[in-house]
Amino acid sequence: MSKNRLVLMASCALLALGSVVTPAQAEESQDAEAVAADQASQMAEQTSAIQSDLSGLREVEASARARSAAAEAESEKLAKELERNRTEVEEARRLVSIYTRSAYMNGPTELTALASIVDSEDPADLLSRTDTATRLGNYKDNEFREATALLERTEESKRASDAALEAARASLAAVEDQMSGLRRQLADVASEWADRIQALGGFIDEEQMKRNTAAAKSWAEYLAKLADWKVPPFTIQQLRKGELPDGLTQSRKVPGVAFAEHDGERLTVLPERTIASMTYAVSRMGMPYKWRTNSAKEMDCSSLVERAWNVPALPKEERDLDRPLISGGAREQAKQTALLGREDRQLGDLVFLSDPGAGVNHVGMAVTDALMVAADSRSGAINAVSIPEDRVWKVGRQSLREPVVSNVVPEAGKKKFQCGADPASFISLPDGRTLTAPDACAPKPEVFSEAHMQPDALFVGRCVAMLWSQITTIYGWVAVPIGPYPDHVSGRAVDVMMPALCDADPSNVGIGNQIAEFFMQNAKKFNVQYMMWQHRIWNATYETPKPVDQWRMVSERGDCTSNHMDHVHITMNGPNVAPGIGKEFNRDDWVNPPSDDSKSDDSGSQDSGSGSKPKESLPEKPNRPPAKDDAPAQTQDPAPADQAPKPESADSENK
């Protein structure tokens, strides 16, 4: 694998849109991304090594626990036997005492009489009974000595048993301390990873960075609490049999987990395998997503779940091997996993997402109440993803027994979603990679203010800011309309300002052409209505894609900004009003604007770029600089003679 490919993988892994970094961005942040890739790899290796040690200790811990249980059972058995022996000795001592006292006080004759009080008139029979009583006294004396000797032997055995029990408990405690220490190490690694994610904020999408950091920190805190409380580990088999270590309880209302209490606080305790699974997933945050792949470096959503559940228990030499794909992916996992209602979601549960027409199409692992770790096609990486409650179908708990009969699961329809996104919405980027959806780009407020923007225009502004690092200023909404076509005041237009502005810099043309051509080719997906650039206009409503130099010319407007030489203007179709916009102007003014060519953008609308605006028409505008010039006189720029009739609402392009 080439170094560039590794850098690309790191970029995909650590950006919210994993796959939307341009070559320019990749070159600028190559060193940082290489460091990040190395850190992500180290994180995975560290957790794998610690998890391996934990797996090895599980067998030691199980053996120590078995020895401790056996020693405790033997000690309890001997304690009961010792109690019986003491009772027997006391009884023998009582009888011997009776005979001894009688012999001392009354002599042998009285002893015999005492032992032989019978109603008999036969002297021979009386003599026989007297002899029997004498021998009985001797027997009781022997019985007492034997009972005493047995008691001494039992006491010795009990002392040895207690010593063995103490040693077994000490051995178990030592193993548990080791496991708590390893859990603490896992917590420290997860916490360190969260800090590193935060430190890499310069080239990771800020919102995704926050989610990944929150997930890593939350899991680190959970592991640390297990270590601090010295919560004993337990297996799924122990949980199912109800044979949990001391201090843990179960609840019928919440099956498949245990609970621990400490200083009045109650903690959900997961089986050790679920903990290992969640740790695996968290440690892989940042690695690239790839559809229908199940490798150690790239995977899709169902593959992440499969690897997380199975790989930690494998021998070290097998953990990085490719694994078989799950036929049916997330849907098949939903069929074979014990399901609960979405309101029953617990830490570590599988979260299955379903969409109308697409069925169950995504799965992640709940790491907080609001986040799941998933190999996510929309973000292009394994990330902490906000759980969309309206799309959650059910949750799966792998610690419960698999269903005997496969669950009935919503099947895929015409929409072929792949781990949360529709491939039909995927967009090819200039560098050959893929953007999973128009809304997959992250905010970049230092470049583009999103105030009052409509959704489509907001997505366009975000994607320009994220895809072209050379662009440092994008204008959007203005406070009042200029002219009858309020593209900007309605929040459905953006002006992408070129780096060199009006300077005669050839790089402007190259960057502007790339932006214009990208949104022209993807006009339908971004809902573009028309664009203006380099004194030309292209309308997606009735024109086919063509090179920028073949776009229709517009009339001369007098200066660089008015002629769109320093910015690409992009207007989206309406109405798709963002919250609050409808209260600020009359929508009827722009939903069906007049079709008078003298008022179209072709003829020199006054609502232009960053300059050439009438000063009296531009009070304070949050997304625009002060006006510089009066607008040029309007002139007509008729459409070509062979131009097809235009729809009324699309004939009035306005910048």
C-alpha positions as CSV (number, residue, x, y, z in Angstrom):
1,M,0.0,0.0,0.0
2,S,1.4,3.4,-1.0
3,K,2.2,6.2,1.5
4,N,-0.4,8.4,-0.2
5,R,-3.0,5.6,0.3
6,L,-2.2,5.4,4.0
7,V,-2.4,9.2,4.3
8,L,-5.8,9.0,2.5
9,M,-6.9,6.3,4.9
10,A,-6.0,8.5,7.9
11,S,-7.8,11.4,6.4
12,C,-10.9,9.3,5.8
13,A,-10.6,7.9,9.3
14,L,-10.3,11.2,11.1
15,L,-12.7,13.5,9.2
16,A,-16.4,13.5,9.7
17,L,-16.7,13.1,6.0
18,G,-13.8,10.8,5.8
19,S,-13.8,11.0,2.0
20,V,-14.1,14.6,1.2
21,V,-10.5,15.9,1.5
22,T,-9.2,17.5,-1.7
23,P,-5.6,16.9,-2.9
24,A,-4.7,20.4,-1.8
25,Q,-5.9,19.7,1.7
26,A,-4.2,16.3,1.8
27,E,-0.9,17.8,0.8
28,E,-1.2,20.6,3.3
29,S,-2.0,18.3,6.2
30,Q,0.0,15.3,5.2
31,D,2.4,15.4,8.1
32,A,-0.5,15.8,10.6
33,E,-2.5,13.0,9.0
34,A,0.5,10.7,9.0
35,V,0.9,11.3,12.7
36,A,-2.8,10.7,13.2
37,A,-2.7,7.5,11.2
38,D,0.2,6.3,13.4
39,Q,-1.7,7.3,16.5
40,A,-4.8,5.4,15.4
41,S,-2.8,2.4,14.6
42,Q,-1.0,2.6,18.0
43,M,-4.4,2.9,19.7
44,A,-5.7,-0.3,18.1
45,E,-2.5,-2.2,18.8
46,Q,-2.4,-1.1,22.4
47,T,-6.0,-2.1,23.1
48,S,-5.5,-5.4,21.2
49,A,-2.4,-6.2,23.4
50,I,-4.2,-5.3,26.6
51,Q,-7.3,-7.1,25.6
52,S,-5.1,-10.2,24.8
53,D,-3.7,-10.1,28.3
54,L,-7.2,-9.8,29.7
55,S,-8.3,-12.8,27.6
56,G,-5.4,-14.8,29.0
57,L,-6.2,-13.8,32.5
58,R,-9.8,-14.8,32.1
59,E,-8.7,-18.5,32.1
60,V,-6.4,-17.9,35.0
61,E,-9.2,-16.1,36.8
62,A,-11.7,-18.8,36.1
63,S,-9.3,-21.4,37.4
64,A,-8.6,-19.4,40.5
65,R,-12.3,-18.8,41.1
66,A,-13.0,-22.5,40.7
67,R,-10.2,-23.4,43.2
68,S,-11.6,-20.8,45.6
69,A,-15.1,-22.2,45.3
70,A,-13.9,-25.7,45.8
71,A,-11.8,-24.7,48.9
72,E,-14.8,-22.8,50.2
73,A,-17.1,-25.9,49.7
74,E,-14.5,-28.1,51.4
75,S,-14.2,-25.7,54.3
76,E,-18.0,-25.6,54.7
77,K,-18.2,-29.4,54.6
78,L,-15.5,-29.8,57.2
79,A,-17.2,-27.1,59.4
80,K,-20.4,-29.2,59.4
81,E,-18.4,-32.4,60.1
82,L,-16.6,-30.6,62.9
83,E,-19.9,-29.6,64.4
84,R,-21.2,-33.2,64.3
85,N,-17.9,-34.5,65.9
86,R,-18.1,-32.0,68.7
87,T,-21.7,-33.0,69.4
88,E,-20.7,-36.7,69.5
89,V,-17.8,-36.0,71.9
90,E,-20.0,-34.0,74.2
91,E,-22.6,-36.8,74.2
92,A,-19.9,-39.4,74.9
93,R,-18.4,-37.2,77.6
94,R,-21.9,-36.9,79.3
95,L,-22.5,-40.7,79.4
96,V,-19.0,-41.4,80.6
97,S,-19.4,-38.8,83.3
98,I,-22.6,-40.4,84.5
99,Y,-20.9,-43.8,84.9
100,T,-17.8,-42.4,86.4
101,R,-19.7,-40.3,89.0
102,S,-21.9,-43.3,90.0
103,A,-18.8,-45.6,90.4
104,Y,-17.0,-43.0,92.5
105,M,-19.9,-42.3,94.8
106,N,-21.5,-45.7,95.2
107,G,-19.0,-48.3,94.2
108,P,-19.3,-51.0,91.5
109,T,-22.4,-52.6,93.1
110,E,-24.4,-49.3,92.9
111,L,-23.0,-48.8,89.4
112,T,-24.3,-52.2,88.4
113,A,-27.6,-51.5,90.1
114,L,-27.9,-48.2,88.4
115,A,-27.1,-49.7,85.0
116,S,-29.4,-52.7,85.7
117,I,-32.6,-51.3,87.1
118,V,-35.0,-53.8,85.7
119,D,-38.1,-55.5,87.0
120,S,-36.7,-59.1,87.3
121,E,-37.0,-61.7,90.0
122,D,-34.5,-64.1,88.3
123,P,-31.1,-63.8,90.0
124,A,-29.3,-65.3,87.0
125,D,-30.9,-62.7,84.7
126,L,-30.0,-59.9,87.1
127,L,-26.4,-61.1,87.1
128,S,-26.3,-61.1,83.3
129,R,-27.6,-57.6,83.1
130,T,-25.1,-56.4,85.7
131,D,-22.3,-57.8,83.6
132,T,-23.7,-56.1,80.5
133,A,-23.8,-52.8,82.3
134,T,-20.2,-53.1,83.3
135,R,-19.1,-53.8,79.8
136,L,-21.3,-51.0,78.5
137,G,-19.5,-48.6,80.8
138,N,-16.2,-49.7,79.3
139,Y,-17.6,-49.3,75.8
140,K,-18.7,-45.7,76.5
141,D,-15.3,-44.9,77.7
142,N,-13.8,-46.2,74.5
143,E,-16.4,-44.4,72.4
144,F,-15.5,-41.1,74.1
145,R,-11.8,-41.6,73.3
146,E,-12.5,-42.4,69.7
147,A,-14.9,-39.4,69.3
148,T,-12.2,-37.2,70.8
149,A,-9.6,-38.5,68.4
150,L,-11.9,-38.0,65.4
151,L,-12.6,-34.4,66.6
152,E,-8.9,-33.7,66.7
153,R,-8.4,-35.0,63.2
154,T,-11.4,-33.0,61.9
155,E,-10.1,-29.9,63.5
156,E,-6.7,-30.4,61.8
157,S,-8.4,-30.9,58.5
158,K,-10.4,-27.8,59.0
159,R,-7.3,-25.7,59.7
160,A,-5.7,-27.0,56.6
161,S,-8.9,-26.3,54.6
162,D,-9.1,-22.8,55.9
163,A,-5.4,-22.2,54.9
164,A,-6.2,-23.5,51.4
165,L,-9.3,-21.3,51.2
166,E,-7.3,-18.3,52.3
167,A,-4.6,-19.0,49.6
168,A,-7.3,-19.6,46.9
169,R,-9.0,-16.3,47.8
170,A,-5.6,-14.5,47.8
171,S,-4.8,-16.0,44.4
172,L,-8.2,-14.9,43.0
173,A,-7.9,-11.4,44.5
174,A,-4.4,-11.1,42.8
175,V,-5.9,-12.1,39.4
176,E,-8.8,-9.7,39.9
177,D,-6.3,-6.9,40.8
178,Q,-4.4,-7.7,37.6
179,M,-7.6,-7.6,35.6
180,S,-8.6,-4.3,37.2
181,G,-5.2,-3.0,36.4
182,L,-5.6,-4.0,32.7
183,R,-9.0,-2.4,32.7
184,R,-7.4,0.8,34.1
185,Q,-4.8,0.6,31.3
186,L,-7.6,0.3,28.7
187,A,-9.4,3.3,30.3
188,D,-6.1,5.3,30.2
189,V,-5.6,4.4,26.5
190,A,-9.2,5.4,25.6
191,S,-8.8,8.6,27.5
192,E,-5.5,9.4,25.8
193,W,-7.1,8.6,22.5
194,A,-9.9,11.1,23.3
195,D,-7.4,13.7,24.1
196,R,-5.5,13.1,20.8
197,I,-8.7,13.3,18.8
198,Q,-9.3,16.7,20.5
199,A,-5.8,17.9,19.7
200,L,-6.2,17.0,16.0
201,G,-9.1,19.4,15.7
202,G,-7.2,21.5,13.1
203,F,-8.0,19.0,10.4
204,I,-10.8,16.9,11.8
205,D,-14.4,18.1,11.4
206,E,-15.1,19.8,14.7
207,E,-18.5,18.2,15.3
208,Q,-17.3,14.7,14.5
209,M,-14.3,15.4,16.7
210,K,-16.6,16.2,19.6
211,R,-18.6,13.1,19.1
212,N,-15.6,10.8,18.9
213,T,-14.0,12.5,21.9
214,A,-17.3,12.2,23.9
215,A,-17.5,8.5,23.0
216,A,-13.9,7.7,23.9
217,K,-14.1,9.6,27.2
218,S,-17.4,8.0,28.2
219,W,-16.0,4.5,27.6
220,A,-12.8,5.4,29.4
221,E,-14.8,6.6,32.4
222,Y,-16.8,3.4,32.4
223,L,-13.7,1.2,32.3
224,A,-12.1,3.3,35.0
225,K,-15.2,2.9,37.2
226,L,-15.1,-0.9,36.8
227,A,-11.4,-0.8,37.9
228,D,-11.9,1.6,40.8
229,W,-14.8,-0.4,42.1
230,K,-12.9,-3.7,41.6
231,V,-16.0,-5.1,39.9
232,P,-15.3,-8.8,39.3
233,P,-15.6,-9.9,35.6
234,F,-18.1,-12.6,34.6
235,T,-18.9,-14.6,31.5
236,I,-22.1,-14.8,29.6
237,Q,-22.5,-18.4,30.8
238,Q,-22.3,-17.3,34.4
239,L,-24.9,-14.6,33.7
240,R,-27.3,-17.0,32.1
241,K,-26.9,-19.6,34.9
242,G,-27.3,-16.9,37.6
243,E,-23.9,-17.7,39.0
244,L,-22.5,-14.2,39.3
245,P,-19.6,-13.2,41.5
246,D,-20.4,-11.8,44.9
247,G,-21.5,-8.2,44.9
248,L,-23.3,-8.4,41.5
249,T,-27.1,-8.7,41.0
250,Q,-29.5,-9.3,38.1
251,S,-32.9,-7.9,37.2
252,R,-35.6,-9.6,35.2
253,K,-36.5,-6.2,33.8
254,V,-33.1,-5.7,32.3
255,P,-31.9,-9.1,31.1
256,G,-28.4,-9.8,29.8
257,V,-26.5,-7.4,32.1
258,A,-25.7,-7.3,35.8
259,F,-25.6,-4.5,38.4
260,A,-23.1,-3.3,41.0
261,E,-23.5,-0.7,43.8
262,H,-20.9,1.4,45.4
263,D,-21.5,4.3,47.8
264,G,-25.1,4.5,46.8
265,E,-24.4,4.5,43.1
266,R,-25.7,1.8,40.8
267,L,-23.7,0.7,37.7
268,T,-24.7,-1.5,34.8
269,V,-22.1,-4.1,34.4
270,L,-21.6,-5.9,31.1
271,P,-20.3,-9.4,30.6
272,E,-16.6,-9.5,29.8
273,R,-17.2,-10.4,26.2
274,T,-19.5,-7.4,25.7
275,I,-16.8,-5.1,27.3
276,A,-14.2,-6.5,25.0
277,S,-16.5,-6.0,22.0
278,M,-17.2,-2.3,22.9
279,T,-13.5,-1.7,23.6
280,Y,-12.6,-3.0,20.2
281,A,-15.1,-0.8,18.4
282,V,-14.0,2.4,20.3
283,S,-10.4,1.6,19.6
284,R,-11.2,1.4,15.9
285,M,-12.8,4.9,15.7
286,G,-11.0,6.7,12.9
287,M,-10.4,3.7,10.6
288,P,-11.9,3.9,7.1
289,Y,-15.3,2.6,6.1
290,K,-15.6,0.3,3.0
291,W,-18.7,-1.4,1.8
292,R,-18.8,-5.2,1.9
293,T,-15.3,-5.4,3.4
294,N,-14.3,-7.2,6.6
295,S,-10.6,-6.6,7.1
296,A,-8.6,-5.2,10.0
297,K,-8.1,-1.9,8.3
298,E,-11.4,-1.3,6.4
299,M,-14.9,-2.6,7.2
300,D,-18.6,-1.8,6.8
301,C,-21.1,-1.6,9.6
302,S,-22.0,-5.3,9.9
303,S,-18.3,-6.3,9.7
304,L,-17.4,-4.0,12.5
305,V,-20.0,-5.6,14.7
306,E,-18.9,-9.1,13.7
307,R,-15.2,-8.3,14.3
308,A,-15.8,-6.6,17.6
309,W,-17.8,-9.6,18.9
310,N,-15.4,-12.3,17.7
311,V,-11.9,-11.0,17.2
312,P,-10.9,-10.2,20.8
313,A,-11.2,-13.9,21.7
314,L,-9.0,-15.1,18.8
315,P,-5.3,-15.9,19.1
316,K,-3.1,-12.9,18.4
317,E,-1.9,-14.3,15.1
318,E,-5.5,-14.5,13.7
319,R,-6.8,-11.1,14.7
320,D,-5.7,-9.1,11.7
321,L,-6.9,-11.7,9.1
322,D,-9.7,-10.9,6.8
323,R,-13.0,-12.5,7.9
324,P,-16.0,-13.8,6.0
325,L,-18.7,-11.3,5.1
326,I,-22.1,-11.7,6.7
327,S,-24.6,-12.5,4.0
328,G,-27.3,-10.0,4.3
329,G,-25.2,-7.7,6.5
330,A,-27.1,-5.7,9.2
331,R,-30.4,-7.3,8.3
332,E,-29.0,-10.8,8.9
333,Q,-27.5,-9.7,12.2
334,A,-30.9,-8.4,13.2
335,K,-32.5,-11.8,12.3
336,Q,-30.0,-13.7,14.5
337,T,-29.7,-11.5,17.6
338,A,-32.0,-11.3,20.6
339,L,-34.0,-8.2,20.1
340,L,-35.5,-5.7,22.5
341,G,-37.5,-2.5,22.1
342,R,-35.6,0.7,21.3
343,E,-36.8,2.1,24.7
344,D,-34.8,-0.8,26.4
345,R,-31.5,0.3,24.9
346,Q,-28.5,-0.3,27.2
347,L,-24.7,0.4,26.9
348,G,-23.2,-2.1,24.5
349,D,-26.4,-2.9,22.7
350,L,-26.6,-3.2,18.9
351,V,-28.7,-0.4,17.4
352,F,-30.5,-1.3,14.2
353,L,-31.6,1.5,11.9
354,S,-34.4,1.1,9.4
355,D,-35.7,3.4,6.7
356,P,-38.9,3.2,4.6
357,G,-38.2,1.4,1.4
358,A,-34.7,0.4,2.5
359,G,-35.5,-1.8,5.5
360,V,-32.9,-2.4,8.2
361,N,-29.7,-1.0,6.6
362,H,-27.4,0.1,9.4
363,V,-26.1,-1.1,12.7
364,G,-23.9,0.4,15.4
365,M,-23.0,-0.2,19.1
366,A,-24.5,2.1,21.8
367,V,-21.6,3.8,23.6
368,T,-23.7,6.5,25.3
369,D,-27.4,7.4,25.5
370,A,-27.1,9.5,22.4
371,L,-24.1,8.0,20.4
372,M,-23.3,4.7,18.8
373,V,-20.0,3.6,17.3
374,A,-20.5,2.5,13.7
375,A,-18.7,2.0,10.4
376,D,-20.7,4.7,8.8
377,S,-21.0,5.3,5.1
378,R,-22.1,8.9,5.5
379,S,-19.0,9.8,7.4
380,G,-16.8,7.4,5.5
381,A,-15.2,6.0,8.6
382,I,-15.7,4.2,11.9
383,N,-17.1,7.1,14.0
384,A,-19.3,7.9,17.0
385,V,-22.6,8.7,15.2
386,S,-25.6,10.4,16.8
387,I,-28.4,7.9,17.2
388,P,-31.3,9.0,15.0
389,E,-34.2,8.0,17.3
390,D,-36.8,8.2,14.5
391,R,-34.8,5.6,12.5
392,V,-34.1,3.1,15.4
393,W,-36.0,-0.1,14.6
394,K,-34.9,-2.3,17.6
395,V,-31.9,-3.0,19.7
396,G,-30.0,-6.3,19.9
397,R,-28.4,-7.7,23.1
398,Q,-25.7,-10.3,22.2
399,S,-25.4,-11.6,25.8
400,L,-28.9,-13.1,25.5
401,R,-29.6,-16.4,23.7
402,E,-30.0,-16.2,20.0
403,P,-33.6,-16.7,18.8
404,V,-34.5,-20.3,17.9
405,V,-36.4,-19.0,14.9
406,S,-35.0,-16.1,12.9
407,N,-36.5,-12.7,13.7
408,V,-38.8,-11.1,11.1
409,V,-36.9,-8.0,9.9
410,P,-37.9,-5.2,7.5
411,E,-36.4,-6.2,4.2
412,A,-34.8,-3.9,1.6
413,G,-37.1,-2.3,-1.0
414,K,-36.1,-0.2,-4.0
415,K,-33.8,2.0,-1.9
416,K,-30.5,0.2,-1.6
417,F,-29.1,1.9,1.5
418,Q,-25.6,0.9,2.5
419,C,-24.8,1.3,6.2
420,G,-27.0,4.4,6.6
421,A,-26.8,6.1,3.2
422,D,-28.3,5.7,-0.3
423,P,-25.5,5.0,-2.9
424,A,-27.7,6.9,-5.4
425,S,-26.9,10.1,-3.4
426,F,-23.1,9.5,-3.6
427,I,-21.2,12.2,-5.3
428,S,-17.8,11.8,-7.2
429,L,-15.3,14.3,-6.0
430,P,-12.7,16.0,-8.2
431,D,-9.9,13.8,-6.7
432,G,-11.7,10.6,-7.6
433,R,-13.1,9.8,-4.1
434,T,-16.8,9.9,-3.0
435,L,-19.0,12.2,-1.0
436,T,-21.8,10.1,0.4
437,A,-24.5,12.8,0.4
438,P,-24.8,16.6,-0.1
439,D,-25.4,17.0,3.6
440,A,-22.3,15.0,4.6
441,C,-20.1,18.1,4.6
442,A,-19.3,19.6,8.0
443,P,-19.7,23.2,9.1
444,K,-16.8,25.6,8.7
445,P,-18.1,28.8,10.4
446,E,-14.8,30.7,9.9
447,V,-15.4,30.5,6.1
448,F,-19.2,30.4,5.8
449,S,-21.8,31.8,8.1
450,E,-24.8,29.6,8.1
451,A,-27.3,32.1,9.6
452,H,-30.7,32.0,7.9
453,M,-29.5,29.7,5.1
454,Q,-31.9,27.3,3.5
455,P,-30.9,23.6,3.7
456,D,-29.7,23.2,0.1
457,A,-27.7,26.4,0.1
458,L,-26.3,25.5,3.5
459,F,-25.1,22.2,2.2
460,V,-23.4,23.9,-0.9
461,G,-21.7,26.4,1.3
462,R,-20.4,23.7,3.7
463,C,-19.1,21.5,0.9
464,V,-17.3,24.4,-0.9
465,A,-15.6,25.3,2.4
466,M,-14.6,21.7,3.2
467,L,-13.6,20.6,-0.3
468,W,-11.6,23.7,-1.4
469,S,-9.2,24.8,1.3
470,Q,-8.2,27.8,-0.8
471,I,-11.6,29.4,-0.3
472,T,-11.6,31.5,2.8
473,T,-14.8,33.5,2.3
474,I,-18.3,32.5,1.3
475,Y,-21.2,34.9,1.5
476,G,-24.8,33.8,1.9
477,W,-27.8,35.5,3.5
478,V,-28.4,39.3,3.5
479,A,-30.9,41.2,5.6
480,V,-33.0,42.9,2.8
481,P,-33.7,42.0,-0.8
482,I,-32.1,44.0,-3.6
483,G,-34.4,44.0,-6.5
484,P,-37.4,41.7,-6.9
485,Y,-35.5,38.5,-6.8
486,P,-34.3,37.9,-3.3
487,D,-32.0,34.9,-3.8
488,H,-29.7,36.0,-0.9
489,V,-32.4,37.4,1.4
490,S,-34.3,34.1,1.1
491,G,-31.1,32.2,2.1
492,R,-31.0,30.1,-1.1
493,A,-27.8,31.5,-2.7
494,V,-24.1,31.6,-2.0
495,D,-21.2,33.7,-3.4
496,V,-17.9,31.8,-3.3
497,M,-15.2,34.4,-3.3
498,M,-12.0,33.6,-5.1
499,P,-8.7,33.8,-3.2
500,A,-7.2,36.6,-5.3
501,L,-10.5,38.4,-5.6
502,C,-10.3,40.9,-8.5
503,D,-6.5,40.6,-9.0
504,A,-5.5,39.2,-12.3
505,D,-4.5,35.8,-11.0
506,P,-4.9,32.8,-13.2
507,S,-5.4,30.6,-10.2
508,N,-8.8,32.2,-9.7
509,V,-10.0,30.8,-13.0
510,G,-8.8,27.3,-12.3
511,I,-10.4,27.2,-8.8
512,G,-13.6,28.9,-10.0
513,N,-13.9,26.6,-13.0
514,Q,-13.5,23.5,-10.8
515,I,-16.2,24.7,-8.4
516,A,-18.6,25.7,-11.2
517,E,-18.1,22.4,-13.1
518,F,-18.5,20.3,-9.9
519,F,-21.8,21.9,-9.0
520,M,-23.0,21.8,-12.6
521,Q,-22.3,18.1,-12.8
522,N,-24.1,17.5,-9.5
523,A,-26.8,20.2,-9.9
524,K,-29.7,17.7,-9.4
525,K,-28.2,16.3,-6.2
526,F,-27.5,19.7,-4.7
527,N,-30.8,21.1,-6.1
528,V,-28.9,23.9,-8.0
529,Q,-31.1,26.3,-10.1
530,Y,-28.4,28.3,-11.8
531,M,-24.8,29.6,-11.5
532,M,-22.9,32.7,-12.7
533,W,-19.1,32.9,-13.1
534,Q,-16.7,34.7,-15.4
535,H,-19.3,36.9,-17.0
536,R,-21.4,33.8,-17.9
537,I,-24.5,32.1,-16.7
538,W,-25.7,28.5,-16.7
539,N,-29.3,27.4,-15.7
540,A,-29.8,23.8,-14.6
541,T,-33.5,24.0,-15.2
542,Y,-33.2,24.0,-19.0
543,E,-29.5,23.6,-19.9
544,T,-27.3,20.6,-20.1
545,P,-23.8,20.5,-18.6
546,K,-21.2,22.1,-20.8
547,P,-17.7,23.6,-20.3
548,V,-17.7,26.9,-18.5
549,D,-16.4,28.8,-21.5
550,Q,-19.5,27.7,-23.4
551,W,-22.0,29.1,-20.8
552,R,-24.2,31.9,-22.0
553,M,-22.6,35.4,-21.8
554,V,-24.3,38.1,-19.8
555,S,-24.2,41.8,-20.4
556,E,-21.3,44.0,-19.3
557,R,-21.8,45.3,-15.8
558,G,-18.8,47.5,-15.4
559,D,-16.6,46.0,-12.7
560,C,-15.0,42.7,-11.6
561,T,-17.5,41.8,-8.9
562,S,-20.6,42.7,-10.9
563,N,-19.3,40.6,-13.8
564,H,-18.7,37.6,-11.5
565,M,-15.0,37.6,-12.1
566,D,-14.1,37.3,-8.4
567,H,-16.8,34.9,-7.2
568,V,-19.0,32.0,-8.3
569,H,-22.6,32.7,-7.6
570,I,-24.8,29.6,-6.9
571,T,-28.6,29.8,-6.4
572,M,-30.6,26.8,-5.3
573,N,-34.2,26.0,-6.2
574,G,-37.0,27.1,-3.8
575,P,-39.0,26.9,-1.8
576,N,-37.3,24.9,0.9
577,V,-37.4,27.5,3.6
578,A,-35.2,27.1,6.6
579,P,-36.7,27.8,10.1
580,G,-37.3,31.5,10.6
581,I,-36.9,32.5,6.9
582,G,-40.6,32.6,6.2
583,K,-41.2,35.3,8.8
584,E,-38.7,37.7,7.3
585,F,-40.2,38.3,3.8
586,N,-43.1,37.4,1.6
587,R,-42.4,34.0,0.1
588,D,-44.8,34.9,-2.8
589,D,-42.2,37.5,-3.9
590,W,-39.7,34.8,-4.9
591,V,-41.5,31.5,-5.2
592,N,-43.0,32.7,-8.6
593,P,-41.0,35.8,-9.5
594,P,-41.9,37.8,-12.6
595,S,-40.4,36.7,-15.9
596,D,-39.6,40.2,-17.2
597,D,-36.1,39.9,-18.8
598,S,-35.4,43.5,-17.9
599,K,-35.3,42.4,-14.3
600,S,-33.4,39.2,-14.7
601,D,-29.9,38.6,-13.5
602,D,-28.8,38.4,-17.2
603,S,-29.6,42.1,-17.4
604,G,-27.7,43.3,-14.4
605,S,-29.5,42.7,-11.1
606,Q,-28.3,44.9,-8.3
607,D,-27.9,42.0,-5.8
608,S,-24.4,41.2,-6.7
609,G,-21.3,39.8,-5.0
610,S,-19.3,41.8,-2.4
611,G,-19.3,45.1,-4.3
612,S,-21.3,47.3,-6.7
613,K,-24.3,47.6,-4.4
614,P,-26.2,50.9,-3.8
615,K,-25.1,52.1,-0.4
616,E,-28.6,53.1,0.6
617,S,-29.8,49.5,0.0
618,L,-27.2,47.8,2.1
619,P,-27.5,48.5,5.8
620,E,-25.8,46.1,8.2
621,K,-25.6,42.7,6.6
622,P,-24.0,39.8,8.6
623,N,-22.7,37.8,5.7
624,R,-21.7,40.6,3.3
625,P,-19.0,43.4,3.2
626,P,-20.0,47.0,2.8
627,A,-21.1,48.1,-0.6
628,K,-18.4,49.9,-2.7
629,D,-20.0,51.2,-5.8
630,D,-23.4,52.2,-7.3
631,A,-24.8,49.4,-9.4
632,P,-24.3,49.8,-13.2
633,A,-27.1,50.7,-15.5
634,Q,-29.2,47.7,-16.4
635,T,-29.0,46.4,-19.9
636,Q,-30.8,43.6,-21.7
637,D,-29.0,40.3,-22.5
638,P,-31.4,38.3,-24.6
639,A,-31.3,34.5,-24.6
640,P,-30.1,32.8,-27.8
641,A,-32.6,32.6,-30.6
642,D,-32.7,28.8,-30.4
643,Q,-33.3,28.8,-26.6
644,A,-36.2,26.6,-25.6
645,P,-39.1,28.2,-23.7
646,K,-38.2,28.6,-20.1
647,P,-40.5,27.9,-17.1
648,E,-41.7,31.1,-15.6
649,S,-40.1,30.4,-12.2
650,A,-36.8,29.5,-13.7
651,D,-36.5,32.4,-16.2
652,S,-35.4,35.0,-13.7
653,E,-32.0,34.1,-12.6
654,N,-30.9,36.5,-9.9
655,K,-27.5,36.8,-8.3
